Amino acid sequence: MLLHIDASVTKLGVVGLGYVGLPLAALFAHKGFETIGLDIDAARIGVLQRGESPFHYDEPGLPELLQSVMPSGRLSFTTDATALNQADIILICVQTPVDDSDNLPRYDHLRSALRSVGQVLKAGALVIIESTIAPGTMSRVVIPELEAATGGRVGQAFYAGHCPERVMPGRLLHNLRNMSRVAGGMTPQVAAAMHSLYSHIVEATIDTTDMLTAELVKTTENAYRDVQIAFANEVARICEAVGGDVWKVRELVNKSPGRNMLYPGAGVGGHCIPKDSWLLIANADEAAPALIPTARHVNRSMPLHVADLTTQALEHQGHPVAGAVVAVLGYAYLENSSDTRDTPSQAFIEVMRQRGAVLRIHDPFVEGYQQPLAHVLQGAHAAVIMVAHNEYKQFDWAALAADLSVIVDGRHILPPDFTSPAATVRVIGRGDLS
Ligand SMILES: NC(=O)c1ccc[n+]([C@@H]2O[C@H](COP(=O)([O-])OP(=O)(O)OC[C@H]3O[C@@H](n4cnc5c(N)ncnc54)[C@H](O)[C@@H]3O)[C@@H](O)[C@H]2O)c1
């Protein structure tokens, strides 16, 4: 078993070159490891082989890192899994979605990655899952798939570990270097080897533990956030109902010791928070979880709530929603990012379309929606801020308010004293109707 990790000797394979896998591969190669990145997306591999970043938004340091490390020859990209047959350690970073119909994990990508890696795995290699997985997945899915594909036993033919990732798009390299990590090994020796590996790129604490604890920690930390956001969203709706202002309430609540109420908003998106609560409870029916699924439903209802605020404000202005022109500002799930996975804007758009609204979508970062903001707003009845992109924060809303009938701020980015003599302005969590 590999206990000593040496950047000049240990060869790495990274499977899945998305938000998690690509910066990880680039950083290890930068630190001297010969690293092969594998992806099934041939177009992405083509872009990477040219030394370019596949991301169409500002991902600080990543394009420069790729350009500096590619000429060294230590980082290469392929769609051919056999290229990983000399790798001592393989890090798996494929997507792990849940199915919308039953909220259960769909491990097709994970299983297929394990099968293709397992068929070429070097004897004694260590396979680390970086993807977020439901507690119990290492023992129920990962190890059985690898045993089937290798024809050998875990602990003999190969070793296994789980080191969940904590990055955020827009801060991928920064988070990789500076966020603490949980290294869950199948044995303490494997966890120690993982500690040694990650200490080449992580400047923060690396806590070693077992695989189940690592699975639980990652899914719990994201479910925790989901529940906290749901609490803020519920208080926002209570404030709307009783005519209060959640933004003021939150500020004062947080002066009470030990309180840290989060921000309410138009919805929670991305490939992490919306699904990781479901992953946490996926194998825990016996516990009859109630709070975590309820929080998920509260957060999932927020785009619909914004649609209701918009519809009511349009009606207040004498415009029936059917036929009203509504500008949707922001299609990414996160501010200043092009990542649209599980975006709340899509849910908002679907509801408003069903109600007959004519939708114009704008997003400075998302291809297809990058027309000038002023054009999108021209002649629209309503503008609905779904994402706190800088362009919307810096926009001169006062100059435009006279041309719009309705402004709905789902992210609380309008100036605090913003009012309009002509438009109905609704801010999430604020009960007033101006
Ligand atoms: N995006 C984040 O901010 C973030 C943060 C923490 C954890 N995670 C977790 O990390 C995992 C990956 O997330 P991501 O955002 O990088 O996903 P992603 O969709 O950006 O990237 C996944 C990549 O894996 C590739 N892939 C799929 N199946 C493959 C296979 N069989 N062989 C080779 N490549 C394959 C896809 O083509 C894609 O390029 C998920 O489990 C996610 O929950 C993501």
Ligand as a Chemical Component Dictionary entry (heavy atoms), coordinates in Angstrom:
data_LIG
# 
_chem_comp.id                   LIG 
_chem_comp.type                 NON-POLYMER 
_chem_comp.pdbx_formal_charge   0 
_chem_comp.three_letter_code    LIG 
# 
loop_
_chem_comp_atom.comp_id 
_chem_comp_atom.atom_id 
_chem_comp_atom.alt_atom_id 
_chem_comp_atom.type_symbol 
_chem_comp_atom.charge 
_chem_comp_atom.model_Cartn_x 
_chem_comp_atom.model_Cartn_y 
_chem_comp_atom.model_Cartn_z 
_chem_comp_atom.pdbx_ordinal 
LIG N1  N1  N 0  -19.619 22.386 -8.575  1  
LIG C1  C1  C 0  -19.301 22.565 -7.315  2  
LIG O1  O1  O 0  -19.166 23.714 -6.875  3  
LIG C2  C2  C 0  -19.083 21.395 -6.360  4  
LIG C3  C3  C 0  -18.622 21.643 -5.072  5  
LIG C4  C4  C 0  -18.412 20.596 -4.203  6  
LIG C5  C5  C 0  -18.716 19.297 -4.618  7  
LIG N2  N2  N 1  -19.196 19.073 -5.856  8  
LIG C6  C6  C 0  -19.477 17.691 -6.236  9  
LIG O2  O2  O 0  -18.453 17.246 -7.109  10 
LIG C7  C7  C 0  -19.001 16.387 -8.123  11 
LIG C8  C8  C 0  -18.687 16.939 -9.483  12 
LIG O3  O3  O 0  -19.297 18.193 -9.628  13 
LIG P1  P1  P 0  -18.903 19.187 -10.799 14 
LIG O4  O4  O 0  -19.586 20.456 -10.500 15 
LIG O5  O5  O -1 -17.452 19.196 -11.043 16 
LIG O6  O6  O 0  -19.632 18.433 -12.022 17 
LIG P2  P2  P 0  -19.470 18.791 -13.579 18 
LIG O7  O7  O 0  -20.745 18.385 -14.216 19 
LIG O8  O8  O 0  -18.974 20.180 -13.757 20 
LIG O9  O9  O 0  -18.314 17.830 -14.062 21 
LIG C9  C9  C 0  -18.451 16.459 -14.161 22 
LIG C10 C10 C 0  -17.621 15.985 -15.344 23 
LIG O10 O10 O 0  -17.572 14.561 -15.306 24 
LIG C11 C11 C 0  -17.636 14.093 -16.659 25 
LIG N3  N3  N 0  -18.046 12.693 -16.647 26 
LIG C12 C12 C 0  -19.287 12.181 -16.442 27 
LIG N4  N4  N 0  -19.252 10.838 -16.498 28 
LIG C13 C13 C 0  -17.975 10.491 -16.766 29 
LIG C14 C14 C 0  -17.313 9.242  -16.939 30 
LIG N5  N5  N 0  -17.976 8.086  -16.854 31 
LIG N6  N6  N 0  -16.003 9.257  -17.206 32 
LIG C15 C15 C 0  -15.313 10.431 -17.303 33 
LIG N7  N7  N 0  -15.886 11.638 -17.141 34 
LIG C16 C16 C 0  -17.205 11.671 -16.864 35 
LIG C17 C17 C 0  -18.620 15.031 -17.309 36 
LIG O11 O11 O 0  -18.494 15.001 -18.723 37 
LIG C18 C18 C 0  -18.215 16.383 -16.687 38 
LIG O12 O12 O 0  -17.259 17.062 -17.468 39 
LIG C19 C19 C 0  -20.483 16.264 -7.809  40 
LIG O13 O13 O 0  -20.693 15.145 -6.993  41 
LIG C20 C20 C 0  -20.766 17.516 -6.994  42 
LIG O14 O14 O 0  -21.853 17.343 -6.124  43 
LIG C21 C21 C 0  -19.360 20.084 -6.753  44 
# 
loop_
_chem_comp_bond.comp_id 
_chem_comp_bond.atom_id_1 
_chem_comp_bond.atom_id_2 
_chem_comp_bond.value_order 
_chem_comp_bond.pdbx_ordinal 
LIG N1  C1  SING 1  
LIG C1  O1  DOUB 2  
LIG C1  C2  SING 3  
LIG C2  C3  SING 4  
LIG C2  C21 DOUB 5  
LIG C3  C4  DOUB 6  
LIG C4  C5  SING 7  
LIG C5  N2  DOUB 8  
LIG N2  C6  SING 9  
LIG N2  C21 SING 10 
LIG C6  O2  SING 11 
LIG C6  C20 SING 12 
LIG O2  C7  SING 13 
LIG C7  C8  SING 14 
LIG C7  C19 SING 15 
LIG C8  O3  SING 16 
LIG O3  P1  SING 17 
LIG P1  O4  DOUB 18 
LIG P1  O5  SING 19 
LIG P1  O6  SING 20 
LIG O6  P2  SING 21 
LIG P2  O7  DOUB 22 
LIG P2  O8  SING 23 
LIG P2  O9  SING 24 
LIG O9  C9  SING 25 
LIG C9  C10 SING 26 
LIG C10 O10 SING 27 
LIG C10 C18 SING 28 
LIG O10 C11 SING 29 
LIG C11 N3  SING 30 
LIG C11 C17 SING 31 
LIG N3  C12 SING 32 
LIG N3  C16 SING 33 
LIG C12 N4  DOUB 34 
LIG N4  C13 SING 35 
LIG C13 C14 SING 36 
LIG C13 C16 DOUB 37 
LIG C14 N5  SING 38 
LIG C14 N6  DOUB 39 
LIG N6  C15 SING 40 
LIG C15 N7  DOUB 41 
LIG N7  C16 SING 42 
LIG C17 O11 SING 43 
LIG C17 C18 SING 44 
LIG C18 O12 SING 45 
LIG C19 O13 SING 46 
LIG C19 C20 SING 47 
LIG C20 O14 SING 48 
# 
